[in-house]
Amino acid sequence: MKSLTRRSALGLLGAAPVAASAATWLAPAANASTAAAAAPAGSPPPPVLRPGGAYDRFVSGLAAQDQFSGTVLLAWRGEPVLVRSYHQANAALNIPNRADTIFNLGSVTKFLTGAAVVQLAAQGKIDFFAPLGSYLDGFPAEAADSVTVHNLLTHTSGYPADVTISGPPPTWTTVQQAFDDTLASLQQVQLQTAPGTRYTYSDSNYFLAGAVIGAASGQPFWDYMPQRVFGPAGMTRTGFYTGEQWLTDRRIAHDYGPAISGQRQDITQGAAAGAPVNGWTGAGWAFSTAPDLLRFARALTDGTLLPRPWAEVLASGKYPISPAQHFADEPPGTTLIGYGPEERITGGQRAYGHTGAVEVRVKGSTQPGGSSAGVSIYPDLDVVAVVLSNYFLYPGLGGFLAQQDQIITQHAS
């Protein structure tokens, strides 16, 4: 059976085959850095969430076997109670992963994009059931008159999963050029199915959602997100970094390949080739930190980004996802797509969030390199879990999250 993973770059771009703090943290001890914040007032957080608990032991065990590198964060009642970082963000420069290390989010970007669409809907600037042609010109009638914003956000637009064009890779030098070329390419794509009739995960949907954000707000997507989402939420290290910044900014974790002859090679050059410029797509390529993603989760529910009823509109599942269409990055319980996040029922508890990956094929190995990212919100438990790794967690993040779900839902209620 083929293992599916989420790509963080549109196939049509012709790029390389890639798929993509206010607190003071303690310095690393041995191979791991650790920090814990005081629990909220009232009863203490469940032991499973605390340092030394089942989740901590689970991740530490993977890191000890060199199967995990990066940062994990668990929060209870909005406050971090466990933060652990393992291995190197940049082995060549001996820079360890830390709580505030910046990672490529891959398709977790779609969660951020969905929040922006719902934000504009709450302001009356976007209608979920308005057709694509209400916001964007140049599309054939089959898309302009039939594909709705709701279809884009729920991957039911009819756009194919993989959109490719022939010719050499693009040589973009500006974000606007990348955006314009991608939009022009999508205007030529024919729908595979009638809108609203089938779920087909496609980066095209969220690129177009980002384009709708720009049209409805009067600001380019890459300006709207920092000003209206990242900034208000306090996400100070979150942004659309370029491929060159990824290679040179010491704050950003490099991606690594599988161990070959006992060594993991830095494969960031190959991964960054997919993003010479950044910010043109709502489908992927945002970068962030674990604390920033916790801030995002809090801002969704405390009224900072969305009125509370609209936060539920964002989070609740709208369209069923067949088990046959699950990705290796998804835990088995994923059942419904919302407006950005995906919703699952696990251990009798509701959870929602999104996962992402950067996947780079590595010569000499059957396993890819890259990175993995995931945000999970357990609303009834008041728990948020963030996983950011600069390893591709083969065969996907789904197995990791399945174990995470089991630990949290069985012991944190």
C-alpha positions as a LaTeX table, in Angstrom:
\begin{tabular}{lrrr}
\hline
Residue & $x$ (\AA) & $y$ (\AA) & $z$ (\AA) \\
\hline
Met1 & 0.00 & 0.00 & 0.00 \\
Lys2 & 1.36 & 3.38 & $-0.94$ \\
Ser3 & 2.18 & 5.66 & 1.98 \\
Leu4 & 0.69 & 9.10 & 1.44 \\
Thr5 & 2.21 & 12.22 & 2.89 \\
Arg6 & 1.22 & 15.85 & 2.67 \\
Arg7 & 3.26 & 18.04 & 0.40 \\
Ser8 & 3.86 & 21.61 & 1.46 \\
Ala9 & 4.43 & 22.88 & $-2.10$ \\
Leu10 & 2.15 & 22.79 & $-5.12$ \\
Gly11 & 3.16 & 20.16 & $-7.67$ \\
Leu12 & 2.40 & 22.65 & $-10.43$ \\
Leu13 & 5.26 & 24.87 & $-9.31$ \\
Gly14 & 7.78 & 22.63 & $-11.06$ \\
Ala15 & 10.05 & 22.76 & $-8.02$ \\
Ala16 & 12.12 & 20.00 & $-6.48$ \\
Pro17 & 10.04 & 17.05 & $-5.19$ \\
Val18 & 9.40 & 18.28 & $-1.67$ \\
Ala19 & 6.33 & 17.86 & 0.47 \\
Ala20 & 6.88 & 20.97 & 3.40 \\
Ser21 & 8.84 & 33.54 & 23.09 \\
Ala22 & 7.86 & 35.52 & 25.91 \\
Ala23 & 9.06 & 32.86 & 28.31 \\
Thr24 & 12.66 & 32.16 & 29.24 \\
Trp25 & 13.65 & 28.58 & 28.49 \\
Leu26 & 16.31 & 26.53 & 30.19 \\
Ala27 & 19.56 & 25.77 & 28.40 \\
Pro28 & 19.99 & 22.20 & 27.10 \\
Ala29 & 21.22 & 19.58 & 29.51 \\
Ala30 & 22.93 & 16.54 & 27.99 \\
Asn31 & 21.12 & 15.93 & 24.67 \\
Ala32 & 17.82 & 17.55 & 25.60 \\
Ser33 & 16.76 & 21.00 & 26.64 \\
Thr34 & 13.79 & 21.28 & 28.94 \\
Ala35 & 11.51 & 23.89 & 30.44 \\
Ala36 & 8.30 & 23.77 & 32.38 \\
Ala37 & 5.93 & 26.58 & 33.25 \\
Ala38 & 3.86 & 26.80 & 36.38 \\
Ala39 & 0.41 & 25.23 & 36.11 \\
Pro40 & $-2.64$ & 27.49 & 36.03 \\
Ala41 & $-4.35$ & 28.36 & 39.28 \\
Gly42 & $-6.46$ & 25.56 & 40.70 \\
Ser43 & $-5.82$ & 21.87 & 40.37 \\
Pro44 & $-2.40$ & 20.84 & 39.02 \\
Pro45 & $-2.00$ & 19.47 & 35.50 \\
Pro46 & $-2.37$ & 15.71 & 35.09 \\
Pro47 & 0.87 & 13.80 & 35.68 \\
Val48 & 0.87 & 12.50 & 32.10 \\
Leu49 & 1.51 & 16.02 & 30.84 \\
Arg50 & 4.33 & 16.88 & 33.21 \\
Pro51 & 8.07 & 16.26 & 32.94 \\
Gly52 & 8.74 & 12.59 & 33.61 \\
Gly53 & 5.20 & 11.60 & 32.59 \\
Ala54 & 4.17 & 9.08 & 29.95 \\
Tyr55 & 4.33 & 11.55 & 27.07 \\
Asp56 & 7.74 & 12.82 & 28.10 \\
Arg57 & 9.05 & 9.26 & 28.32 \\
Phe58 & 7.56 & 8.40 & 24.92 \\
Val59 & 9.29 & 11.24 & 23.09 \\
Ser60 & 12.52 & 10.87 & 25.04 \\
Gly61 & 12.64 & 7.23 & 24.03 \\
Leu62 & 12.33 & 8.10 & 20.35 \\
Ala63 & 15.00 & 10.77 & 20.64 \\
Ala64 & 17.36 & 8.34 & 22.38 \\
Gln65 & 17.06 & 6.07 & 19.33 \\
Asp66 & 17.63 & 9.05 & 16.99 \\
Gln67 & 14.08 & 8.70 & 15.68 \\
Phe68 & 13.05 & 12.19 & 16.78 \\
Ser69 & 14.79 & 15.54 & 16.60 \\
Gly70 & 13.01 & 18.81 & 17.36 \\
Thr71 & 10.67 & 20.26 & 19.96 \\
Val72 & 7.47 & 19.10 & 21.61 \\
Leu73 & 5.19 & 21.22 & 23.77 \\
Leu74 & 2.22 & 20.26 & 25.92 \\
Ala75 & $-0.05$ & 22.93 & 27.38 \\
Trp76 & $-2.85$ & 22.62 & 29.88 \\
Arg77 & $-5.41$ & 25.36 & 30.39 \\
Gly78 & $-3.47$ & 27.54 & 28.02 \\
Glu79 & $-0.11$ & 27.31 & 29.78 \\
Pro80 & 2.88 & 25.14 & 28.79 \\
Val81 & 3.63 & 22.39 & 31.30 \\
Leu82 & 6.13 & 20.40 & 29.25 \\
Val83 & 8.59 & 21.65 & 26.65 \\
Arg84 & 11.39 & 19.40 & 25.41 \\
Ser85 & 13.90 & 19.91 & 22.63 \\
Tyr86 & 16.23 & 17.24 & 21.23 \\
His87 & 19.28 & 17.03 & 18.98 \\
Gln88 & 20.57 & 19.65 & 16.59 \\
Ala89 & 18.88 & 22.48 & 14.70 \\
Asn90 & 22.10 & 22.94 & 12.74 \\
Ala91 & 24.68 & 20.22 & 13.24 \\
Ala92 & 27.38 & 21.98 & 11.21 \\
Leu93 & 27.22 & 25.01 & 13.51 \\
Asn94 & 26.50 & 22.94 & 16.64 \\
Ile95 & 23.24 & 24.81 & 17.28 \\
Pro96 & 20.83 & 22.70 & 19.36 \\
Asn97 & 17.10 & 22.64 & 18.94 \\
Arg98 & 15.44 & 24.84 & 21.56 \\
Ala99 & 11.92 & 25.84 & 22.50 \\
Asp100 & 12.11 & 28.92 & 20.28 \\
Thr101 & 13.74 & 27.22 & 17.27 \\
Ile102 & 11.84 & 27.96 & 14.06 \\
Phe103 & 10.65 & 25.01 & 11.94 \\
Asn104 & 9.04 & 24.66 & 8.53 \\
Leu105 & 5.33 & 23.96 & 9.13 \\
Gly106 & 4.49 & 22.38 & 5.78 \\
Ser107 & 0.72 & 21.98 & 5.55 \\
Val108 & 0.09 & 23.19 & 9.10 \\
Thr109 & 0.05 & 26.48 & 7.19 \\
Lys110 & $-3.46$ & 25.52 & 6.03 \\
Phe111 & $-4.69$ & 25.83 & 9.64 \\
Leu112 & $-3.39$ & 29.42 & 9.73 \\
Thr113 & $-4.91$ & 30.18 & 6.32 \\
Gly114 & $-8.28$ & 28.78 & 7.37 \\
Ala115 & $-8.29$ & 31.03 & 10.43 \\
Ala116 & $-7.77$ & 34.06 & 8.19 \\
Val117 & $-10.67$ & 33.08 & 5.92 \\
Val118 & $-13.01$ & 32.63 & 8.89 \\
Gln119 & $-11.80$ & 35.93 & 10.33 \\
Leu120 & $-12.85$ & 37.70 & 7.14 \\
Ala121 & $-16.14$ & 35.79 & 7.08 \\
Ala122 & $-16.86$ & 37.02 & 10.61 \\
Gln123 & $-16.34$ & 40.57 & 9.29 \\
Gly124 & $-18.77$ & 39.98 & 6.42 \\
Lys125 & $-16.02$ & 40.17 & 3.78 \\
Ile126 & $-16.14$ & 36.51 & 2.73 \\
Asp127 & $-19.20$ & 34.35 & 2.10 \\
Phe128 & $-18.41$ & 30.65 & 2.46 \\
Phe129 & $-20.91$ & 29.78 & $-0.26$ \\
Ala130 & $-20.02$ & 32.49 & $-2.74$ \\
Pro131 & $-18.45$ & 31.14 & $-5.94$ \\
Leu132 & $-14.77$ & 31.57 & $-6.76$ \\
Gly133 & $-15.60$ & 34.08 & $-9.48$ \\
Ser134 & $-16.97$ & 36.47 & $-6.85$ \\
Tyr135 & $-13.39$ & 37.07 & $-5.71$ \\
Leu136 & $-11.03$ & 36.07 & $-8.53$ \\
Asp137 & $-11.16$ & 36.74 & $-12.25$ \\
Gly138 & $-9.84$ & 34.67 & $-15.11$ \\
Phe139 & $-11.23$ & 31.23 & $-14.21$ \\
Pro140 & $-13.35$ & 29.16 & $-16.60$ \\
Ala141 & $-17.06$ & 29.07 & $-15.85$ \\
Glu142 & $-16.94$ & 25.52 & $-14.46$ \\
Ala143 & $-14.78$ & 26.80 & $-11.58$ \\
Ala144 & $-15.76$ & 30.47 & $-11.40$ \\
Asp145 & $-19.48$ & 29.73 & $-11.08$ \\
Ser146 & $-19.46$ & 26.45 & $-9.15$ \\
Val147 & $-16.46$ & 26.21 & $-6.80$ \\
Thr148 & $-17.24$ & 27.93 & $-3.50$ \\
Val149 & $-15.01$ & 29.08 & $-0.65$ \\
His150 & $-16.52$ & 26.24 & 1.38 \\
Asn151 & $-15.35$ & 23.80 & $-1.30$ \\
Leu152 & $-11.81$ & 25.19 & $-1.18$ \\
Leu153 & $-11.56$ & 24.94 & 2.59 \\
Thr154 & $-12.97$ & 21.40 & 2.71 \\
His155 & $-10.99$ & 20.05 & $-0.28$ \\
Thr156 & $-14.21$ & 19.38 & $-2.18$ \\
Ser157 & $-13.59$ & 21.80 & $-5.07$ \\
Gly158 & $-12.88$ & 19.15 & $-7.67$ \\
Tyr159 & $-9.28$ & 20.23 & $-8.21$ \\
Pro160 & $-6.97$ & 17.21 & $-8.58$ \\
Ala161 & $-4.67$ & 16.14 & $-5.79$ \\
Asp162 & $-1.52$ & 16.66 & $-7.85$ \\
Val163 & $-1.40$ & 19.54 & $-10.29$ \\
Thr164 & 1.68 & 19.60 & $-12.53$ \\
Ile165 & 2.86 & 21.54 & $-15.52$ \\
Ser166 & 5.59 & 20.71 & $-17.98$ \\
Gly167 & 8.72 & 22.70 & $-18.50$ \\
Pro168 & 11.70 & 23.71 & $-16.38$ \\
Pro169 & 11.35 & 24.78 & $-12.73$ \\
Pro170 & 10.28 & 28.41 & $-12.30$ \\
Thr171 & 12.87 & 31.08 & $-11.62$ \\
Trp172 & 10.87 & 33.47 & $-9.48$ \\
Thr173 & 12.57 & 36.46 & $-7.91$ \\
Thr174 & 9.59 & 38.08 & $-6.16$ \\
Val175 & 6.60 & 36.85 & $-4.17$ \\
Gln176 & 4.23 & 38.63 & $-6.53$ \\
Gln177 & 5.72 & 36.84 & $-9.53$ \\
Ala178 & 5.37 & 33.48 & $-7.81$ \\
Phe179 & 1.77 & 34.23 & $-6.88$ \\
Asp180 & 0.84 & 35.48 & $-10.36$ \\
Asp181 & 2.41 & 32.51 & $-12.15$ \\
Thr182 & 0.74 & 30.02 & $-9.82$ \\
Leu183 & $-2.65$ & 31.68 & $-10.19$ \\
Ala184 & $-2.30$ & 31.73 & $-13.97$ \\
Ser185 & $-1.45$ & 28.02 & $-13.96$ \\
Leu186 & $-4.48$ & 27.15 & $-11.86$ \\
Gln187 & $-6.72$ & 29.10 & $-14.20$ \\
Gln188 & $-5.86$ & 26.49 & $-16.83$ \\
Val189 & $-6.60$ & 23.43 & $-14.68$ \\
Gln190 & $-9.78$ & 21.45 & $-15.32$ \\
Leu191 & $-11.81$ & 20.13 & $-12.40$ \\
Gln192 & $-11.74$ & 16.35 & $-12.00$ \\
Thr193 & $-15.06$ & 16.05 & $-10.18$ \\
Ala194 & $-18.12$ & 18.22 & $-9.68$ \\
Pro195 & $-17.63$ & 20.65 & $-6.76$ \\
Gly196 & $-19.01$ & 19.35 & $-3.47$ \\
Thr197 & $-19.14$ & 15.69 & $-4.49$ \\
Arg198 & $-15.76$ & 14.32 & $-3.38$ \\
Tyr199 & $-12.99$ & 15.06 & $-0.88$ \\
Thr200 & $-9.61$ & 15.29 & $-2.62$ \\
Tyr201 & $-6.78$ & 16.81 & $-0.60$ \\
Ser202 & $-5.06$ & 19.36 & $-2.83$ \\
Asp203 & $-2.70$ & 22.24 & $-2.16$ \\
Ser204 & $-4.47$ & 24.07 & $-4.97$ \\
Asn205 & $-7.46$ & 24.61 & $-2.69$ \\
Tyr206 & $-5.49$ & 26.50 & $-0.08$ \\
Phe207 & $-3.45$ & 28.45 & $-2.57$ \\
Leu208 & $-6.78$ & 29.72 & $-3.89$ \\
Ala209 & $-8.05$ & 30.32 & $-0.35$ \\
Gly210 & $-5.01$ & 32.56 & 0.17 \\
Ala211 & $-5.83$ & 34.36 & $-3.07$ \\
Val212 & $-9.42$ & 34.90 & $-1.87$ \\
Ile213 & $-8.03$ & 36.37 & 1.38 \\
Gly214 & $-6.08$ & 38.87 & $-0.68$ \\
Ala215 & $-9.05$ & 39.81 & $-2.84$ \\
Ala216 & $-11.49$ & 40.12 & 0.06 \\
Ser217 & $-9.15$ & 42.07 & 2.35 \\
Gly218 & $-7.49$ & 44.32 & $-0.21$ \\
Gln219 & $-4.07$ & 43.13 & 1.02 \\
Pro220 & $-1.82$ & 40.46 & $-0.49$ \\
Phe221 & $-1.96$ & 37.21 & 1.45 \\
Trp222 & 1.66 & 37.63 & 2.53 \\
Asp223 & 0.86 & 41.03 & 4.09 \\
Tyr224 & $-2.48$ & 40.08 & 5.60 \\
Met225 & $-1.20$ & 37.10 & 7.57 \\
Pro226 & 1.54 & 38.91 & 9.55 \\
Gln227 & $-0.66$ & 41.95 & 10.19 \\
Arg228 & $-3.98$ & 40.26 & 11.00 \\
Val229 & $-3.06$ & 36.80 & 12.28 \\
Phe230 & 0.56 & 36.43 & 13.39 \\
Gly231 & 0.87 & 39.88 & 14.96 \\
Pro232 & $-2.37$ & 39.96 & 16.97 \\
Ala233 & $-1.75$ & 36.42 & 18.22 \\
Gly234 & 1.75 & 37.37 & 19.45 \\
Met235 & 3.48 & 34.96 & 17.05 \\
Thr236 & 6.73 & 36.92 & 17.01 \\
Arg237 & 8.88 & 34.29 & 15.23 \\
Thr238 & 6.29 & 33.12 & 12.71 \\
Gly239 & 6.61 & 34.18 & 9.08 \\
Phe240 & 7.12 & 33.26 & 5.45 \\
Tyr241 & 10.88 & 32.79 & 5.26 \\
Thr242 & 12.60 & 32.38 & 1.92 \\
Gly243 & 14.75 & 29.46 & 0.91 \\
Glu244 & 17.85 & 31.62 & 1.38 \\
Gln245 & 16.75 & 32.60 & 4.89 \\
Trp246 & 16.17 & 28.95 & 5.72 \\
Leu247 & 19.74 & 28.18 & 4.74 \\
Thr248 & 21.36 & 31.12 & 6.54 \\
Asp249 & 19.18 & 32.19 & 9.49 \\
Arg250 & 20.62 & 30.55 & 12.61 \\
Arg251 & 17.17 & 30.57 & 14.27 \\
Ile252 & 15.69 & 28.15 & 11.71 \\
Ala253 & 16.19 & 24.40 & 12.03 \\
His254 & 17.81 & 22.64 & 9.11 \\
Asp255 & 16.21 & 19.44 & 7.82 \\
Tyr256 & 18.03 & 16.13 & 7.90 \\
Gly257 & 17.89 & 12.91 & 5.95 \\
Pro258 & 17.65 & 9.32 & 7.19 \\
Ala259 & 20.71 & 7.76 & 8.77 \\
Ile260 & 23.01 & 6.34 & 6.09 \\
Ser261 & 26.01 & 4.47 & 7.44 \\
Gly262 & 25.11 & 5.89 & 10.83 \\
Gln263 & 25.09 & 9.53 & 9.67 \\
Arg264 & 22.28 & 11.96 & 8.90 \\
Gln265 & 23.03 & 14.45 & 6.17 \\
Asp266 & 21.78 & 18.03 & 6.04 \\
Ile267 & 19.29 & 18.08 & 3.15 \\
Thr268 & 18.06 & 21.66 & 3.63 \\
Gln269 & 19.51 & 22.76 & 0.30 \\
Gly270 & 17.21 & 20.37 & $-1.53$ \\
Ala271 & 14.21 & 21.25 & 0.62 \\
Ala272 & 14.78 & 25.01 & 0.28 \\
Ala273 & 14.89 & 24.70 & $-3.51$ \\
Gly274 & 11.10 & 24.41 & $-3.31$ \\
Ala275 & 10.81 & 27.89 & $-1.80$ \\
Pro276 & 13.21 & 30.36 & $-3.41$ \\
Val277 & 10.67 & 33.04 & $-2.46$ \\
Asn278 & 7.90 & 32.57 & 0.06 \\
Gly279 & 4.52 & 33.79 & 1.18 \\
Trp280 & 2.73 & 33.33 & $-2.14$ \\
Thr281 & 0.64 & 30.31 & $-1.08$ \\
Gly282 & $-1.82$ & 29.58 & 1.68 \\
Ala283 & $-1.08$ & 25.87 & 1.31 \\
Gly284 & 2.36 & 25.67 & 2.93 \\
Trp285 & 5.77 & 27.13 & 3.70 \\
Ala286 & 5.01 & 29.15 & 6.80 \\
Phe287 & 7.62 & 28.75 & 9.54 \\
Ser288 & 6.96 & 28.91 & 13.28 \\
Thr289 & 7.93 & 27.80 & 16.78 \\
Ala290 & 6.19 & 25.65 & 19.37 \\
Pro291 & 5.42 & 28.61 & 21.69 \\
Asp292 & 4.05 & 30.61 & 18.76 \\
Leu293 & 1.73 & 27.78 & 17.77 \\
Leu294 & 0.45 & 27.62 & 21.34 \\
Arg295 & $-0.21$ & 31.35 & 21.12 \\
Phe296 & $-2.13$ & 30.73 & 17.92 \\
Ala297 & $-4.24$ & 28.04 & 19.59 \\
Arg298 & $-5.02$ & 30.37 & 22.50 \\
Ala299 & $-5.83$ & 33.27 & 20.17 \\
Leu300 & $-8.41$ & 31.14 & 18.37 \\
Thr301 & $-10.49$ & 30.66 & 21.50 \\
Asp302 & $-9.93$ & 33.76 & 23.63 \\
Gly303 & $-11.43$ & 36.20 & 21.14 \\
Thr304 & $-8.13$ & 37.60 & 19.87 \\
Leu305 & $-8.44$ & 36.31 & 16.31 \\
Leu306 & $-12.09$ & 35.25 & 16.13 \\
Pro307 & $-15.31$ & 35.85 & 18.03 \\
Arg308 & $-15.89$ & 32.69 & 20.04 \\
Pro309 & $-18.79$ & 31.31 & 17.92 \\
Trp310 & $-16.68$ & 31.74 & 14.79 \\
Ala311 & $-13.84$ & 29.80 & 16.39 \\
Glu312 & $-16.18$ & 26.81 & 16.52 \\
Val313 & $-17.09$ & 27.36 & 12.86 \\
Leu314 & $-13.37$ & 27.07 & 12.08 \\
Ala315 & $-12.79$ & 23.96 & 14.16 \\
Ser316 & $-15.84$ & 21.79 & 13.60 \\
Gly317 & $-15.77$ & 19.09 & 10.94 \\
Lys318 & $-17.72$ & 19.81 & 7.76 \\
Tyr319 & $-17.05$ & 16.93 & 5.37 \\
Pro320 & $-16.14$ & 13.29 & 6.05 \\
Ile321 & $-12.72$ & 11.96 & 5.10 \\
Ser322 & $-12.75$ & 8.33 & 4.00 \\
Pro323 & $-10.25$ & 6.10 & 5.83 \\
Ala324 & $-8.91$ & 5.17 & 2.40 \\
Gln325 & $-7.89$ & 8.81 & 1.91 \\
His326 & $-5.99$ & 9.17 & 5.17 \\
Phe327 & $-2.40$ & 10.33 & 4.95 \\
Ala328 & 0.53 & 8.78 & 6.77 \\
Asp329 & 0.78 & 12.09 & 8.62 \\
Glu330 & $-2.70$ & 11.71 & 10.10 \\
Pro331 & $-3.66$ & 9.70 & 13.20 \\
Pro332 & $-6.19$ & 6.93 & 12.47 \\
Gly333 & $-9.12$ & 8.76 & 14.09 \\
Thr334 & $-9.23$ & 11.61 & 11.57 \\
Thr335 & $-12.78$ & 11.74 & 10.28 \\
Leu336 & $-13.81$ & 15.24 & 9.16 \\
Ile337 & $-12.28$ & 18.28 & 7.50 \\
Gly338 & $-13.06$ & 21.70 & 8.97 \\
Tyr339 & $-12.16$ & 25.15 & 7.70 \\
Gly340 & $-8.42$ & 24.65 & 8.03 \\
Pro341 & $-8.07$ & 22.02 & 10.75 \\
Glu342 & $-9.12$ & 18.39 & 10.65 \\
Glu343 & $-11.29$ & 16.92 & 13.40 \\
Arg344 & $-10.96$ & 13.49 & 14.93 \\
Ile345 & $-12.57$ & 11.50 & 17.74 \\
Thr346 & $-9.92$ & 9.66 & 19.70 \\
Gly347 & $-10.21$ & 7.86 & 23.02 \\
Gly348 & $-13.71$ & 9.25 & 23.37 \\
Gln349 & $-12.37$ & 12.80 & 23.05 \\
Arg350 & $-12.59$ & 15.37 & 20.28 \\
Ala351 & $-9.37$ & 16.76 & 18.85 \\
Tyr352 & $-8.67$ & 19.07 & 15.94 \\
Gly353 & $-5.58$ & 20.45 & 14.25 \\
His354 & $-3.38$ & 19.86 & 11.25 \\
Thr355 & $-0.17$ & 18.14 & 10.26 \\
Gly356 & 2.47 & 18.89 & 7.67 \\
Ala357 & 5.68 & 17.60 & 6.20 \\
Val358 & 8.64 & 18.44 & 4.05 \\
Glu359 & 9.69 & 15.31 & 2.19 \\
Val360 & 12.91 & 15.02 & 0.21 \\
Arg361 & 14.04 & 11.82 & $-1.48$ \\
Val362 & 17.58 & 10.91 & $-0.45$ \\
Lys363 & 19.97 & 8.97 & $-2.66$ \\
Gly364 & 21.01 & 5.70 & $-1.08$ \\
Ser365 & 17.93 & 5.31 & 1.11 \\
Thr366 & 14.38 & 4.12 & 0.66 \\
Gln367 & 13.31 & 6.53 & 3.39 \\
Pro368 & 12.92 & 10.26 & 2.77 \\
Gly369 & 14.42 & 13.10 & 4.74 \\
Gly370 & 12.80 & 16.36 & 5.68 \\
Ser371 & 10.63 & 17.45 & 8.57 \\
Ser372 & 7.28 & 16.88 & 10.27 \\
Ala373 & 4.92 & 19.22 & 12.12 \\
Gly374 & 1.63 & 18.91 & 13.96 \\
Val375 & $-0.73$ & 20.91 & 16.14 \\
Ser376 & $-3.46$ & 19.12 & 18.11 \\
Ile377 & $-6.09$ & 20.84 & 20.25 \\
Tyr378 & $-8.14$ & 18.72 & 22.68 \\
Pro379 & $-10.87$ & 21.23 & 23.62 \\
Asp380 & $-12.70$ & 19.22 & 26.28 \\
Leu381 & $-9.43$ & 18.36 & 28.02 \\
Asp382 & $-8.09$ & 21.92 & 27.57 \\
Val383 & $-4.84$ & 20.46 & 26.22 \\
Val384 & $-2.74$ & 21.65 & 23.28 \\
Ala385 & 0.07 & 19.53 & 21.84 \\
Val386 & 2.67 & 20.82 & 19.37 \\
Val387 & 5.20 & 18.60 & 17.57 \\
Leu388 & 7.94 & 20.13 & 15.41 \\
Ser389 & 10.68 & 17.89 & 14.05 \\
Asn390 & 13.52 & 18.46 & 11.61 \\
Tyr391 & 13.39 & 14.76 & 10.77 \\
Phe392 & 10.77 & 13.27 & 8.47 \\
Leu393 & 9.06 & 10.92 & 10.92 \\
Tyr394 & 8.91 & 7.90 & 8.63 \\
Pro395 & 6.49 & 6.58 & 7.48 \\
Gly396 & 4.60 & 9.64 & 8.71 \\
Leu397 & 3.56 & 11.64 & 11.73 \\
Gly398 & 0.34 & 9.64 & 12.07 \\
Gly399 & 1.89 & 6.88 & 14.19 \\
Phe400 & 3.44 & 9.43 & 16.54 \\
Leu401 & 0.11 & 11.23 & 16.92 \\
Ala402 & $-1.78$ & 7.99 & 17.49 \\
Gln403 & 0.47 & 7.31 & 20.48 \\
Gln404 & 0.12 & 10.93 & 21.61 \\
Asp405 & $-3.68$ & 10.68 & 21.44 \\
Gln406 & $-3.69$ & 7.47 & 23.45 \\
Ile407 & $-1.50$ & 8.90 & 26.20 \\
Ile408 & $-3.34$ & 12.21 & 26.48 \\
Thr409 & $-6.92$ & 11.00 & 26.22 \\
Gln410 & $-6.50$ & 8.03 & 28.56 \\
His411 & $-4.77$ & 9.88 & 31.33 \\
Ala412 & $-5.44$ & 13.60 & 31.02 \\
Ser413 & $-9.22$ & 13.58 & 31.41 \\
\hline
\end{tabular}
